[in-house]
Amino acid sequence: MSGIRIPRPKLLREDDLARIHEAALRILETVGIQVREEEVMEAAARLGLRRAGDRVLFDRNLVNAFVDEFRAAPAPEQEPEPDSGILLSTCQYAVAFHDMETDRIAPFTAERLVEAAKFLYTLRPYGVIAKTPGVAMDLPPALQSVHKQMVQALYCDYPRPVEFTDAASAPYLLDMAEAMGNPVTTGDVYVVSPLSIGGESFACALQQKHRLKSLWVSNMSSLGATAPIRLGDALAVGAAEVVGAAILAREATGLPVDWSVRVTPFDPRSMSITLGGPEEHPLQWACDELNAWYHNRPVGPPWGSLHTQAKLPDQQAAAEHLTCLLTGAFFGARVFTGIGRMSLDEVFSPEQAVIDLELRDHVQRLLAHPDVGCDPEACLAEARAGAEGGFLGLDSTVERYQQVYWRPRLFWRGMLGEWQAAQSPDLRLRAKQMVREQLARYDFEPPAEVRREVERIYRRAEQDLSA
C-alpha cells in the first residue's frame, strides 16, 4: 500500500546545515566530550586527541575525515514497504499498566506483563508487531530486562531482543536472543547529554564487544534542557556529542559504528520530555534532514511513532495519536511504534491499543487512492439504470461498497436515532469488550526446545541477579 503522500517541508537550507556542522566542529575543538572510562581515554590517546581534565578535545581534520567516510559510503538498501499497509509496533518501556476495569494506573507486575504480551500477540492479524510492552516492577531491577526478554520469547513469538539496560543483565539477554534464533549483532550506545560518553549502554558495549559486530550511537537531547533552546544550536550540540561519541566508541571497541542525531521537546513547566505535542514533529523533520545530510542520502520517510502525554484513553490521547499518524503517514511512514503507549512511554493501555487500531484504519483509508476511472459507455448504462430507481440497489454498488467505504469497529457511523435505538453504545466500553475478546483468542505456544532453553537462562539469571 503506497497511498497518497505529500512532500515534507524542508526546514534546513544548505547554508544552515553548513553552519550547524561548523558549530559542531568548534564545540568538539574547544568543549569536547566528557569521558568516564579510562579505557576510552586510552583510545582517545591512540587517536592523538588532546585531554583536558575529564574531557577529550577533537581535531577538526579528524572529525571531518570521520564524517566524510559516512558521506562516501553507499546507501543501505531500503526495506520494502509493508504490503499490508500501516503496521503498528509495541513500545517496550512502560513501567505501568492501565487497568481498564478500574480505570486506574498501576505498576506493571510480572503477571500483568504476561497478560499484556498475550493480548498484543492476538493483534498480529490486525497488522501489529507484538513485543513485550514494559517491565515488571515487582522484580529486582537487574532482573527486569531479562524477564521482559523471557516474556517476549514465550508469549509474543517475536525474536527481536530488548535493549541493554545494564552490564549485569547483558550476557543473559544475548544468550536468550541466541536461544530465540536471532543473535544480537548491533549494540545501541546512547550519549549522555550534554556532551558526554558513558552510562549503562556504553558499558554494555565495552563489556560485550567480543559478541557484537557493530554499534549504533545516538542521543535524545532535550531542547532547552540538555541542549540549547534554539533548534539550530541544539542540532549543533547534538551533532557534536554524537559524532564525538561515535569516534571514541569505534576506537575503544574496534567495531564499525553508525550514528544519528535526535533532539526532542522539553517543557520546563513539567520538567519532562513532551512527545506527542505539536513541537515534536518539526524537531524530528529537522533531525531527519541533518542526518540525511551527514550521510549524503535523500531525506526518507519520517520515523513513525505514537506519542501522547495523556494518562488515560481520552480525547487528548486520541487527538495526539491521530496527529502522529496523520503527519507521519502523509509524509511516507508505514510503521509506527507505540500502540497503546501513554504518558510519553510510562503506561501501556490495552484499551488505547484497540482505539489506536481504529485510528490507524481511519488514516489508512484516508491515504488510499480512490478509483477515478471512468468508462463513458459503462457510465452511461449505469446512469440509465440509476435514473430509474436510484443507485443504491445496483449490483455495481454492492460489489464496490467495501472498496469505497471503510467499516469501523468502534466508531459510530449511523444517525442519532439509530444510535439511541442501539442503547447509546459507548466507544470505550466497546474497546474494553474487544480487549476481552482478543485475550480469549490467545493460542501461542513456543517450540519446546526454545521454552526449555529460555527458561534455563532465566533461572540462571534469577540466581545471579536477584541478590
Residue pairs with C-beta under 8 A, 6 or more apart in sequence:
1 81
1 82
1 83
1 84
1 85
1 86
1 334
1 364
1 367
1 368
2 81
3 85
3 329
3 364
3 367
3 368
3 369
4 330
4 366
4 367
4 368
4 369
5 330
5 331
5 332
5 367
6 330
6 331
7 331
8 285
8 299
8 302
8 331
9 285
10 289
11 282
11 285
11 286
11 289
12 20
12 286
12 289
12 290
12 293
16 232
17 289
17 290
17 293
19 232
19 236
20 232
20 235
20 236
20 239
20 290
21 67
21 236
21 239
21 294
23 233
23 236
23 240
24 63
24 236
24 237
24 239
24 240
24 243
25 60
25 63
25 64
25 240
27 195
27 236
27 237
27 240
28 57
28 58
28 60
28 63
28 240
28 243
28 244
29 57
29 58
29 59
29 60
30 57
31 55
31 57
31 195
31 240
32 52
32 55
32 56
32 57
32 58
32 195
32 244
33 55
33 56
33 58
33 195
33 196
33 197
33 240
33 241
33 244
33 245
33 248
34 54
34 55
34 195
34 196
34 197
34 198
35 41
35 44
35 54
35 55
35 56
35 196
35 197
35 198
35 248
36 54
36 196
36 197
36 198
37 198
37 202
37 203
37 206
37 252
39 206
39 252
40 197
40 248
40 252
41 51
41 56
43 248
43 251
43 252
44 51
44 56
44 248
44 251
45 51
46 251
47 62
47 247
47 251
48 59
48 62
49 56
49 57
49 58
49 59
49 62
50 56
50 57
51 57
56 244
56 248
58 244
58 247
62 247
63 243
63 244
63 247
66 243
66 246
66 247
67 243
67 294
70 258
70 259
70 294
70 295
70 296
71 294
71 295
71 296
72 296
73 295
75 295
75 297
78 300
81 334
82 127
82 334
82 335
84 127
85 127
85 334
85 364
86 127
86 325
86 329
86 333
86 334
86 335
86 336
86 360
86 363
86 364
86 367
87 127
87 128
87 129
87 334
87 335
87 336
88 127
88 128
88 129
88 306
88 335
88 336
88 337
88 338
88 339
88 356
88 357
88 360
89 128
89 129
89 131
89 335
89 336
89 337
89 338
89 339
90 120
90 128
90 129
90 130
90 131
90 132
90 133
90 337
90 338
90 339
90 340
91 133
91 337
91 338
91 339
91 341
91 345
91 348
92 131
92 132
92 133
92 134
92 148
92 162
92 163
93 134
93 135
93 345
93 346
94 108
94 133
94 134
94 135
94 341
94 345
94 346
94 347
94 348
95 107
95 108
95 134
95 135
95 137
95 346
96 105
96 106
96 107
96 108
96 134
96 137
96 343
96 346
96 347
96 348
97 105
97 106
97 107
97 108
97 109
97 112
97 113
97 116
97 134
97 347
97 348
97 349
98 104
98 105
98 312
98 313
98 342
98 347
98 348
98 349
98 350
98 351
98 352
99 105
99 106
100 349
100 350
100 351
100 432
100 435
101 432
103 312
105 311
105 312
105 343
105 347
106 112
107 137
107 138
108 116
108 134
108 135
108 136
108 137
108 348
109 136
109 137
109 138
110 136
110 138
110 139
110 147
112 136
113 132
113 133
113 134
113 135
113 136
113 147
113 148
113 151
114 151
114 155
115 439
116 132
116 133
116 134
116 348
116 350
117 130
117 131
117 132
117 133
117 151
117 152
117 155
117 156
118 155
118 439
118 442
118 444
119 350
119 353
119 435
119 438
119 439
119 442
120 128
120 130
120 131
120 133
120 156
120 339
120 340
120 353
121 130
121 155
121 156
121 157
121 442
121 444
122 438
122 439
122 441
122 442
123 130
123 339
123 353
123 357
123 438
124 130
126 357
127 360
128 339
128 357
129 158
129 335
130 156
130 157
130 158
131 152
131 156
131 158
131 160
132 148
132 149
132 151
132 152
132 155
132 156
132 162
133 340
133 341
133 348
134 148
134 348
135 144
135 145
135 147
135 148
136 144
136 147
136 148
137 144
139 147
140 465
140 466
141 166
142 166
142 168
142 169
142 465
142 466
143 169
143 461
143 462
143 465
143 466
144 165
145 162
145 163
145 164
145 165
145 166
145 169
145 173
146 169
146 172
146 173
146 176
146 457
146 458
146 461
146 465
147 458
148 162
149 161
149 162
149 172
149 173
149 176
149 177
150 176
150 454
150 455
150 457
150 458
152 158
152 160
152 162
153 159
153 176
153 179
153 180
153 446
153 450
153 451
153 454
154 446
154 451
154 454
154 455
155 444
156 444
157 444
157 446
159 177
159 180
159 181
159 182
160 182
161 173
161 174
161 176
161 177
161 180
161 182
161 184
162 173
163 188
163 201
164 170
164 173
164 187
164 188
164 200
164 201
164 204
164 205
164 208
165 200
166 200
166 203
166 204
167 200
167 203
167 204
167 207
168 464
168 465
169 461
169 465
170 204
170 207
170 208
171 208
172 457
172 458
172 460
172 461
172 465
173 184
174 183
174 184
174 208
174 211
175 457
176 454
176 457
176 458
177 183
177 184
179 450
179 453
179 454
179 457
180 450
180 454
181 450
184 211
184 212
185 212
185 213
185 214
186 212
186 213
186 214
186 215
186 216
187 201
187 204
187 205
187 208
187 209
187 212
187 214
187 215
187 216
187 255
188 201
188 215
188 216
188 218
189 197
189 201
189 202
189 205
189 215
189 216
189 217
189 218
189 245
189 249
190 199
190 201
190 202
190 217
190 218
190 219
190 220
191 197
191 217
191 218
191 219
191 221
191 241
191 242
191 245
192 198
192 199
193 219
193 220
193 221
193 222
193 226
193 227
193 238
193 241
194 221
194 226
194 227
194 237
194 241
195 237
195 240
195 241
195 244
196 241
197 244
197 245
197 248
197 249
202 245
202 249
205 212
205 215
205 249
205 253
205 255
206 252
206 253
209 253
209 254
209 255
212 253
212 255
213 255
213 256
214 255
214 256
214 257
214 258
215 246
215 249
215 250
215 253
215 255
215 256
215 257
215 258
216 257
216 258
216 259
216 260
217 242
217 245
217 246
217 249
217 257
217 258
217 259
218 242
218 259
218 260
218 261
218 262
219 238
219 241
219 242
219 245
219 261
219 262
220 262
220 264
220 273
221 227
221 234
221 237
221 238
221 241
221 262
221 263
221 264
222 263
222 264
222 265
222 266
222 273
223 229
223 231
223 234
223 263
223 264
223 265
223 266
223 279
223 283
224 266
224 268
225 266
225 268
226 266
227 233
227 234
227 237
227 238
227 263
228 234
228 237
231 263
231 283
231 286
234 263
235 261
235 263
235 286
235 287
235 290
238 261
238 262
238 263
238 287
239 261
239 290
239 294
242 259
242 260
242 261
243 259
245 259
246 257
246 258
246 259
249 255
249 257
250 256
250 257
260 287
260 291
261 287
261 290
261 291
261 294
262 284
262 287
263 283
263 286
263 287
264 273
264 275
264 280
264 283
265 273
265 274
265 275
265 277
265 279
265 280
265 283
266 272
266 273
266 274
267 274
272 344
273 344
274 280
274 309
274 344
275 305
275 307
275 309
275 344
276 307
276 308
276 309
276 310
276 320
276 321
276 323
276 324
276 344
277 309
277 320
278 323
280 307
280 324
281 302
281 323
281 324
281 327
284 302
284 303
285 302
288 299
288 300
288 302
288 303
289 299
292 298
292 299
292 300
300 332
301 328
301 331
301 332
301 333
301 334
302 327
302 328
302 331
302 332
302 333
303 328
303 333
304 324
304 325
304 328
304 329
304 333
304 334
304 335
304 336
304 337
305 324
305 328
305 336
305 337
305 338
306 321
306 324
306 325
306 336
306 337
306 338
306 339
306 341
306 356
307 320
307 321
307 324
307 338
307 341
307 344
307 345
308 316
308 317
308 320
308 321
308 341
308 342
308 343
309 316
309 320
309 343
309 344
310 316
310 317
310 320
310 342
310 343
311 342
311 343
311 347
312 342
312 349
313 342
313 349
313 351
313 352
313 355
313 428
313 431
317 342
317 352
317 355
318 355
318 359
321 338
321 352
321 355
321 356
321 359
322 359
322 362
322 363
324 336
324 338
325 336
325 359
325 360
325 363
326 363
326 366
328 336
329 363
329 364
329 367
330 367
336 360
338 345
339 353
339 356
339 357
340 348
340 349
340 350
340 351
340 352
340 353
340 356
341 347
341 348
341 352
342 348
342 349
342 352
350 435
351 428
351 431
351 432
351 435
353 435
354 409
354 410
354 431
354 434
354 435
354 438
355 410
355 427
355 431
357 409
358 408
358 409
358 410
358 411
361 406
361 408
361 409
362 406
362 408
362 411
365 406
370 404
371 400
371 403
371 404
382 391
382 394
382 396
385 391
385 394
386 394
391 397
409 430
409 434
410 427
410 430
410 431
410 434
411 427
412 419
412 425
412 427
414 422
419 425
446 454
